[in-house]
Structures are given as structure tokens and as C-alpha cells.
Amino acid sequence: YNPEPATAGEIAAGFDNNDLFEYAEFLNISNDPVALIGMVFVDGVEFDFNESPVMLLSPGERVLLVKNQAAFEHRYGDAFAHRVIGEFGNDTNLRNSGEQLVLQSFGGSPLRDFTYDDNAPWPTDADGHGFSLVLIHPTSNPDHDDPASWRASTTVGGNPGTSDAVTFTGDPNVDGDGDGIPALLEHSLGTLDSF
């Protein structure tokens, strides 16, 4: 929601505003295809999924909605261009100070309605330091309103169109912080096993 500033090369290419590099990623966490037809953002960014070239999202498939596709491809390359389903409408963008996002399904019922923020306990590395805001366990359908459900991406710029999963390393049975929860379980919960 607040990408790192544009580089000299990006500025020279005409992409002088860091907001141009914003993106939102959608992942189908179900075991069935999901129809995108009729979905629409009604708060926050604007986008009508009926304008998307992708109408069906397969299980485990990811797609991207971007602020500016040319800026996105300049920064990230065109390897994931086929995952971009459109640009935010009416010159909207993700507010750097946080905001409510509401995505409605066909018929008007909310699919997602949550508010992100740029202040702790939300991951502050996502606020202008180049990291994206990532759900810790997206396939568990976590509470998007809970800052504990989110973390900063593993790399600057995030990993649009791919998993940002963190690989566990170390002894799975160690309890470094003495809380009775072994390191592997802490990792799977997205918590830290250190003081």
C-alpha cells in the first residue's frame, strides 16, 4: 500500500510516484474454481471484476490488481503480466495511512470488508520501506481486520503473483522463548520463538 520510492531509472521512465507501484493480490483458497464475475470493490480502491479478462480463478491460483500496469511491469518485469487482471479504477489507490477495503460478490454481499493501518501493531515495514503487507496463513482464511494476521513480505517489493511463504529452518522441537510452544509450531502460527 505504500511502496518504496521510485528509483532514478523508474523516474526517468516516467514513473515518479511510488503509488504507481501498488498492487493487490487475490488467491483462491478453496478447492473449487471461483467465479470473479459480479465482484466489485465498493470501498477503498475501485475495480469492477466484470472488466477483467479472467472470469474464473482456479484453486490455488493468484491474480493481481495493480495501480498502473506499465509501472508494475517496469519494476517487477513482465513475468507476471499474465496474472494482472486490471488497474485500480478512477485514479484510486491504496491509502498510505490505511483505509477500509470492501469487496462485494455478485448480488452485493461482502466477500471481504476490513481495514488496514500503517501504525503498530500493523507491520510498519510495509509503510514506505518497500515491503508489502502479506497474510501470514492465507489458506486458513484469517481475520483480515486483525493485525496479527499480517506480516511484512520476506523481500523488499514483495513477491507479487507467487507465494511469500517463509521456510522453517532450525530445530523444530526447541522452545527458545520458554512459552511451551516448540519452534516449528511457532513458525506455523506466525509467531516468534525468541525473547
ZAKOLBA-978780 format. One record per residue (C-alpha): residue in three letters; x, y, z. Coordinates in steps of 0.2 Angstrom, whole numbers, plus 2048, in hexadecimal, padded with zeros to 3 digits. Layout:
BEGIN
<rec ALA, <X, Y, Z>>;
...
***
This chain:
BEGIN
<rec TYR, <800, 800, 800>>;
<rec ASN, <80F, 80C, 802>>;
<rec PRO, <81D, 805, 7F6>>;
<rec GLU, <82F, 80B, 7F7>>;
<rec PRO, <833, 81B, 7EE>>;
<rec ALA, <836, 81A, 7DB>>;
<rec THR, <848, 817, 7D6>>;
<rec ALA, <851, 823, 7CA>>;
<rec GLY, <84E, 817, 7BC>>;
<rec GLU, <83B, 816, 7C0>>;
<rec ILE, <83A, 829, 7C1>>;
<rec ALA, <843, 82B, 7B0>>;
<rec ALA, <836, 81F, 7A9>>;
<rec GLY, <828, 82A, 7AF>>;
<rec PHE, <824, 821, 7BF>>;
<rec ASP, <828, 82E, 7CC>>;
<rec ASN, <81A, 82A, 7D9>>;
<rec ASN, <81C, 81B, 7E4>>;
<rec ASP, <809, 819, 7E4>>;
<rec LEU, <80B, 813, 7D2>>;
<rec PHE, <813, 803, 7D8>>;
<rec GLU, <804, 7FD, 7E3>>;
<rec TYR, <7FC, 7ED, 7E1>>;
<rec ALA, <7F0, 7E1, 7E9>>;
<rec GLU, <7F1, 7CE, 7E8>>;
<rec PHE, <7E2, 7C2, 7E8>>;
<rec LEU, <7E4, 7B0, 7EC>>;
<rec ASN, <7D6, 7A2, 7EA>>;
<rec ILE, <7D8, 799, 7FB>>;
<rec SER, <7C9, 78D, 7F7>>;
<rec ASN, <7CA, 77C, 7EE>>;
<rec ASP, <7BE, 782, 7E1>>;
<rec PRO, <7BF, 78F, 7D3>>;
<rec VAL, <7B9, 7A0, 7D8>>;
<rec ALA, <7AF, 7AB, 7CC>>;
<rec LEU, <7B5, 7BD, 7CC>>;
<rec ILE, <7A6, 7C3, 7C2>>;
<rec GLY, <79C, 7CF, 7CC>>;
<rec MET, <7A9, 7D4, 7D9>>;
<rec VAL, <7AD, 7E6, 7DC>>;
<rec PHE, <7B6, 7F1, 7E8>>;
<rec VAL, <7AA, 7FD, 7EF>>;
<rec ASP, <7B6, 805, 7FC>>;
<rec GLY, <7C9, 809, 7FB>>;
<rec VAL, <7CF, 806, 7EA>>;
<rec GLU, <7C3, 805, 7DB>>;
<rec PHE, <7C2, 7F6, 7D0>>;
<rec ASP, <7B4, 7EC, 7C7>>;
<rec PHE, <7B9, 7DA, 7C4>>;
<rec ASN, <7AD, 7D9, 7B6>>;
<rec GLU, <7BA, 7E3, 7AC>>;
<rec SER, <7C8, 7D6, 7B0>>;
<rec PRO, <7CE, 7CA, 7A2>>;
<rec VAL, <7CE, 7BC, 7B0>>;
<rec MET, <7BC, 7B6, 7B5>>;
<rec LEU, <7C1, 7A6, 7BE>>;
<rec LEU, <7CE, 7A4, 7CB>>;
<rec SER, <7D4, 792, 7CD>>;
<rec PRO, <7D8, 78B, 7DE>>;
<rec GLY, <7E9, 792, 7E4>>;
<rec GLU, <7EA, 79E, 7D6>>;
<rec ARG, <7EF, 7B0, 7D9>>;
<rec VAL, <7EB, 7C0, 7CF>>;
<rec LEU, <7F1, 7D2, 7D1>>;
<rec LEU, <7E8, 7E3, 7D1>>;
<rec VAL, <7F4, 7F1, 7CE>>;
<rec LYS, <7F4, 804, 7CF>>;
<rec ASN, <7FD, 806, 7BF>>;
<rec GLN, <802, 7F7, 7B4>>;
<rec ALA, <810, 7FF, 7AB>>;
<rec ALA, <818, 805, 7BB>>;
<rec PHE, <815, 7F3, 7C3>>;
<rec GLU, <81E, 7EB, 7B4>>;
<rec HIS, <82C, 7F7, 7B4>>;
<rec ARG, <830, 7F3, 7C6>>;
<rec TYR, <82C, 7E0, 7C7>>;
<rec GLY, <82E, 7DB, 7B4>>;
<rec ASP, <822, 7D3, 7A9>>;
<rec ALA, <823, 7C2, 7B0>>;
<rec PHE, <813, 7C4, 7BA>>;
<rec ALA, <80A, 7D0, 7AD>>;
<rec HIS, <7FE, 7C1, 7A9>>;
<rec ARG, <7F8, 7C1, 7BB>>;
<rec VAL, <7F3, 7D4, 7BB>>;
<rec ILE, <7E0, 7D5, 7B9>>;
<rec GLY, <7DF, 7E8, 7B8>>;
<rec GLU, <7E3, 7F9, 7C0>>;
<rec PHE, <7DB, 802, 7CE>>;
<rec GLY, <7CC, 80C, 7C7>>;
<rec ASN, <7C9, 81F, 7C7>>;
<rec ASP, <7DB, 823, 7CC>>;
<rec THR, <7D9, 81B, 7DD>>;
<rec ASN, <7E7, 814, 7E7>>;
<rec LEU, <7EA, 80B, 7F8>>;
<rec ARG, <7EB, 819, 805>>;
<rec ASN, <7FC, 81A, 80D>>;
<rec SER, <7F4, 81D, 81E>>;
<rec GLY, <7E9, 80E, 81D>>;
<rec GLU, <7D7, 80D, 819>>;
<rec GLN, <7C8, 801, 818>>;
<rec LEU, <7C7, 7F6, 809>>;
<rec VAL, <7B6, 7EE, 804>>;
<rec LEU, <7B5, 7E1, 7F6>>;
<rec GLN, <7A3, 7DB, 7F2>>;
<rec SER, <79E, 7CB, 7E9>>;
<rec PHE, <790, 7C9, 7DC>>;
<rec GLY, <780, 7CF, 7E4>>;
<rec GLY, <788, 7DC, 7F0>>;
<rec SER, <78D, 7D1, 7FF>>;
<rec PRO, <79F, 7D5, 806>>;
<rec LEU, <7AD, 7C9, 802>>;
<rec ARG, <7BA, 7D3, 80B>>;
<rec ASP, <7B7, 7E2, 816>>;
<rec PHE, <7C6, 7E7, 821>>;
<rec THR, <7D1, 7F6, 825>>;
<rec TYR, <7E4, 7F6, 825>>;
<rec ASP, <7EF, 803, 82E>>;
<rec ASP, <800, 80A, 82D>>;
<rec ASN, <803, 80A, 840>>;
<rec ALA, <809, 7FC, 84B>>;
<rec PRO, <803, 7EF, 84F>>;
<rec TRP, <801, 7EF, 83C>>;
<rec PRO, <812, 7EA, 833>>;
<rec THR, <81A, 7FB, 831>>;
<rec ASP, <827, 7F5, 825>>;
<rec ALA, <819, 7F5, 818>>;
<rec ASP, <817, 808, 81A>>;
<rec GLY, <824, 80F, 80E>>;
<rec HIS, <832, 804, 811>>;
<rec GLY, <82F, 7F9, 802>>;
<rec PHE, <827, 7EA, 80A>>;
<rec SER, <815, 7E5, 805>>;
<rec LEU, <808, 7E0, 812>>;
<rec VAL, <806, 7CD, 811>>;
<rec LEU, <7F9, 7C1, 81A>>;
<rec ILE, <803, 7B5, 825>>;
<rec HIS, <7F8, 7A6, 821>>;
<rec PRO, <7ED, 7AB, 813>>;
<rec THR, <7E6, 799, 810>>;
<rec SER, <7DF, 799, 822>>;
<rec ASN, <7D3, 7A8, 81D>>;
<rec PRO, <7DA, 7B3, 82C>>;
<rec ASP, <7D1, 7C2, 833>>;
<rec HIS, <7D7, 7D0, 827>>;
<rec ASP, <7D3, 7DD, 834>>;
<rec ASP, <7DF, 7D6, 840>>;
<rec PRO, <7F0, 7DD, 83F>>;
<rec ALA, <7F7, 7CC, 846>>;
<rec SER, <7F1, 7C4, 836>>;
<rec TRP, <7FE, 7CE, 82B>>;
<rec ARG, <811, 7D0, 82A>>;
<rec ALA, <81D, 7D9, 81F>>;
<rec SER, <822, 7D0, 80F>>;
<rec THR, <832, 7C6, 80F>>;
<rec THR, <83A, 7D1, 802>>;
<rec VAL, <83A, 7E4, 7FE>>;
<rec GLY, <82C, 7E6, 7F0>>;
<rec GLY, <823, 7D7, 7F6>>;
<rec ASN, <821, 7C7, 7EB>>;
<rec PRO, <812, 7CC, 7E0>>;
<rec GLY, <80A, 7BD, 7D8>>;
<rec THR, <813, 7B0, 7E2>>;
<rec SER, <813, 7A9, 7F3>>;
<rec ASP, <81C, 7B4, 801>>;
<rec ALA, <81E, 7A5, 80C>>;
<rec VAL, <82C, 7A4, 819>>;
<rec THR, <835, 794, 819>>;
<rec PHE, <838, 78D, 82B>>;
<rec THR, <84B, 78A, 82F>>;
<rec GLY, <852, 783, 840>>;
<rec ASP, <84D, 777, 84D>>;
<rec PRO, <83A, 774, 84C>>;
<rec ASN, <839, 76F, 85F>>;
<rec VAL, <843, 77D, 867>>;
<rec ASP, <839, 789, 871>>;
<rec GLY, <844, 798, 871>>;
<rec ASP, <838, 7A4, 87A>>;
<rec GLY, <833, 797, 887>>;
<rec ASP, <820, 79A, 884>>;
<rec GLY, <81D, 787, 882>>;
<rec ILE, <81B, 788, 86F>>;
<rec PRO, <828, 780, 864>>;
<rec ALA, <831, 78A, 856>>;
<rec LEU, <828, 781, 848>>;
<rec LEU, <817, 784, 84F>>;
<rec GLU, <81C, 796, 852>>;
<rec HIS, <821, 798, 840>>;
<rec SER, <810, 790, 83A>>;
<rec LEU, <807, 79D, 845>>;
<rec GLY, <811, 7AB, 83F>>;
<rec THR, <818, 7AF, 850>>;
<rec LEU, <82A, 7B1, 856>>;
<rec ASP, <833, 7A4, 860>>;
<rec SER, <83F, 7B1, 868>>;
<rec PHE, <83F, 7BD, 876>>;
***
